[in-house]
Amino acid sequence: MNQPLAYIHPQSKIATNVVIEPFVTIHKNVEIDEGTWIGSNVTIMEGARIGKNCKIFPGAVISGTPQDLKYDGEDTITIIGDNTVIREFVTISRGTADKHKTQVGSNCLLMAYVHVAHDCTIGNHCILANAVQLAGHVNIDDYVIVGGASAVHQFVKIGAHAMVSGGSLVRKDVPPYTKAAREPLSYCGINSIGLRRRGYSNEKINEIQEIYRNIFLKGLNNSKALDILELEMPSSRERDEIINFIRNSDRGIMKGFSH
């Protein structure tokens, strides 16, 4: 760990087997857990809490000051879960007084040039491809894939197991299990390949498909479609998750499929 060409603040807490390459800068109030590798020219600023067995590649800046004019120097943190890979030149800002933290889950991959703004929450097993840009307060649930060069508007939510096409402008919430593409961003079916890979049965995939047929393909408004689902479709974890996500959407959900 004692890399003579790195600057490590004496008040940082770093596990003994963390590997720190040359020209790394680690500020005070930083904690790094066992087995993590920090590549050269990485900057880890105040408030970073980095888990076990992470890999952070050259040029990344973790827990930078929020790019929010309301930020007034309050103590906030950035949490990175275990086994997460952060590639070159990723920038992750710490939280503001709103949530006091920015959080990236475990087993995630953030490819080169991704930006995660203040107060974002990213679940576990997520992949953000190259140059994805998240504005502040974005919420991404587990097993989400966002294609490269996509831009996500502040306060947007993306539900679990959703897949967003590369180059998308994500201005509305993306419900769980869906595929989102086109401009403006629209429903393009469910993420059946991803669900199959994660062990979902054909029956469960068909059930999810039927739920979204009611929501997006029958010409109903959202509240009417949800009422019908509650009345006519038996309760299940997936049905209830989808209904709750749409009911609790502040920004509204993406458009339905249109030719």
C-alpha positions in Angstrom: 0.0 0.0 0.0 2.8 2.4 0.7 3.2 3.9 -2.7 5.9 6.6 -2.5 4.5 8.4 -5.6 0.9 8.6 -4.3 -0.5 11.2 -1.8 -2.5 9.6 0.9 -3.9 11.8 3.6 -2.9 10.5 7.1 -6.6 10.6 8.3 -7.8 8.2 5.5 -8.6 4.6 6.5 -7.3 2.1 4.0 -7.2 -1.7 4.4 -3.8 -3.2 4.4 -4.1 -5.1 1.1 -5.5 -2.2 -1.0 -3.2 -1.7 -4.0 -2.6 2.0 -4.8 -0.7 2.8 -8.0 1.5 5.9 -8.6 0.1 9.4 -8.7 -3.1 8.6 -6.8 -4.4 11.3 -4.5 -6.5 10.3 -1.5 -8.0 13.1 0.6 -9.0 12.9 4.3 -12.3 11.2 5.5 -11.9 8.4 2.9 -12.4 4.7 3.7 -11.3 1.9 1.3 -12.0 -1.7 2.1 -10.0 -4.9 1.5 -8.8 -6.1 -1.9 -9.5 -2.9 -3.9 -7.2 -1.7 -6.6 -6.8 2.1 -7.3 -5.2 2.8 -10.7 -2.7 5.6 -11.3 -4.0 9.2 -11.5 -7.2 8.4 -9.6 -8.4 11.2 -7.2 -10.5 10.1 -4.2 -11.9 13.1 -2.4 -13.5 13.6 1.0 -16.4 11.4 2.0 -15.6 8.4 -0.2 -16.6 5.0 1.2 -15.3 2.3 -1.2 -16.1 -1.4 -0.6 -14.2 -4.6 -1.0 -12.5 -5.8 -4.3 -13.4 -2.8 -6.3 -11.3 -1.7 -9.4 -11.0 2.0 -10.1 -9.2 2.8 -13.3 -6.9 5.7 -14.2 -8.3 9.2 -14.3 -11.4 8.6 -12.2 -12.6 11.2 -9.7 -14.6 9.7 -6.8 -16.6 11.9 -4.3 -15.9 15.2 -6.0 -17.7 18.4 -4.8 -21.3 18.4 -6.2 -21.8 20.5 -9.3 -24.8 22.1 -7.6 -24.8 25.8 -6.7 -26.9 25.1 -3.6 -24.1 22.9 -2.2 -22.7 24.8 0.8 -19.9 22.6 2.0 -22.0 20.3 4.1 -20.5 16.9 5.1 -21.8 14.3 2.6 -20.5 11.0 1.3 -20.2 8.8 -1.7 -20.7 5.0 -1.2 -19.3 2.5 -3.7 -20.4 -1.2 -3.1 -18.2 -4.3 -3.2 -16.8 -5.7 -6.5 -17.7 -2.6 -8.5 -15.6 -1.7 -11.5 -15.2 2.0 -12.3 -13.4 2.6 -15.6 -11.3 5.5 -16.9 -12.3 9.1 -16.3 -15.6 8.3 -14.5 -16.7 11.2 -12.2 -18.9 10.6 -9.2 -20.0 13.6 -7.1 -20.9 13.2 -3.4 -24.3 14.1 -2.0 -25.8 17.4 -1.0 -28.1 18.4 1.9 -31.0 16.6 0.0 -29.8 13.0 0.6 -26.4 13.5 2.1 -25.0 10.7 -0.1 -24.5 9.4 -3.6 -24.6 5.7 -3.8 -23.4 3.0 -6.3 -24.3 -0.6 -5.4 -22.2 -3.8 -5.5 -21.2 -5.7 -8.7 -21.7 -2.7 -10.9 -19.7 -1.7 -14.0 -19.4 2.0 -14.8 -17.6 2.3 -18.2 -15.3 5.1 -19.2 -16.5 8.7 -19.0 -19.6 8.0 -17.0 -20.8 10.9 -14.8 -22.9 10.2 -11.7 -24.1 13.5 -10.2 -24.9 14.3 -6.6 -27.6 12.4 -4.7 -27.9 9.6 -7.3 -28.7 6.1 -6.2 -27.6 3.1 -8.3 -28.6 -0.4 -7.3 -26.6 -3.6 -7.6 -25.5 -5.4 -10.8 -26.0 -2.3 -13.0 -24.1 -1.5 -16.1 -23.7 2.1 -17.4 -22.0 2.0 -20.7 -19.4 4.6 -22.0 -20.3 8.3 -21.5 -23.7 7.8 -19.8 -24.5 11.0 -18.0 -26.7 11.0 -14.9 -28.0 14.3 -13.6 -28.7 14.8 -9.9 -31.1 12.7 -7.8 -31.5 10.0 -10.4 -32.6 6.6 -9.0 -31.6 3.4 -10.8 -32.8 0.0 -9.4 -30.9 -3.4 -9.6 -29.9 -5.1 -12.8 -30.4 -2.0 -15.1 -28.4 -1.5 -18.3 -28.1 2.0 -19.8 -26.6 2.1 -23.3 -23.6 4.4 -24.1 -23.9 8.2 -24.5 -27.4 8.3 -22.9 -28.3 11.3 -20.8 -30.7 10.9 -17.8 -32.7 14.0 -16.6 -32.6 14.9 -12.9 -35.0 13.0 -10.6 -35.7 10.3 -13.2 -36.2 6.7 -11.9 -35.3 3.6 -13.9 -36.9 0.4 -12.6 -35.2 -3.0 -12.0 -34.1 -5.1 -15.0 -34.9 -2.3 -17.5 -32.6 -1.8 -20.5 -32.2 1.7 -22.1 -30.9 1.9 -25.7 -27.7 3.7 -26.4 -27.9 7.4 -27.2 -31.2 7.9 -25.4 -32.5 11.1 -23.8 -34.2 9.8 -20.7 -36.7 12.5 -19.6 -39.3 10.3 -18.1 -39.3 7.3 -15.7 -38.6 3.9 -17.2 -40.7 1.1 -15.5 -39.1 -2.2 -14.4 -38.5 -5.1 -16.8 -38.9 -2.9 -19.9 -36.8 -2.0 -22.9 -36.7 1.7 -23.8 -35.6 3.2 -27.1 -36.4 5.8 -29.9 -36.9 9.5 -29.6 -38.9 10.5 -27.6 -38.1 7.5 -25.4 -40.7 4.9 -25.7 -41.7 1.4 -24.6 -40.1 -1.3 -26.9 -41.2 -4.5 -25.2 -39.9 -6.2 -22.1 -36.3 -7.1 -21.4 -37.0 -10.8 -22.0 -33.4 -11.8 -22.8 -32.1 -10.2 -19.6 -34.8 -11.8 -17.6 -34.1 -15.2 -19.1 -30.4 -14.8 -18.2 -31.4 -14.1 -14.6 -33.5 -17.2 -14.3 -37.0 -15.9 -14.9 -39.4 -18.6 -16.1 -41.3 -18.4 -19.4 -44.5 -18.2 -17.4 -43.2 -15.2 -15.4 -41.9 -13.5 -18.5 -45.3 -14.0 -20.2 -47.0 -12.5 -17.1 -44.9 -9.4 -17.3 -45.5 -9.1 -21.0 -49.3 -9.3 -20.4 -49.1 -6.6 -17.7 -47.3 -4.2 -20.2 -49.8 -5.1 -23.0 -52.5 -3.6 -20.7 -50.5 -0.5 -19.9 -49.0 0.4 -23.3 -50.8 -1.4 -26.1 -54.5 -1.1 -25.4 -54.9 2.7 -25.7 -55.8 3.1 -22.0 -54.5 5.9 -19.9 -52.2 4.8 -17.1 -54.6 5.1 -14.2 -57.3 3.1 -16.0 -54.8 0.4 -17.1 -53.6 0.1 -13.5 -57.2 -0.2 -12.2 -57.9 -3.0 -14.7 -54.7 -4.8 -13.7 -55.6 -4.7 -10.0 -59.1 -6.0 -10.7 -58.4 -8.7 -13.3 -54.8 -9.9 -12.8 -53.9 -12.0 -9.7 -51.4 -10.3 -7.4 -47.8 -11.1 -7.8 -44.5 -9.5 -6.8 -43.9 -8.3 -10.3 -47.4 -7.0 -10.9 -47.4 -5.1 -7.6 -43.9 -3.7 -8.3 -44.9 -2.4 -11.7 -48.2 -0.9 -10.4 -46.4 0.8 -7.5 -43.6 2.1 -9.7 -46.1 3.8 -12.1 -48.4 5.1 -9.3 -45.4 6.7 -7.5 -43.8 8.2 -10.6 -43.4 11.9 -10.1 -42.1 12.7 -13.6 -44.5 10.3 -15.4 -43.5 7.3 -17.3 -42.2 7.0 -20.9 -44.5 6.8 -23.9 -46.1 3.7 -25.1 -45.1 1.9 -28.4 -46.1 3.9 -31.5 -45.4 3.1 -35.2 
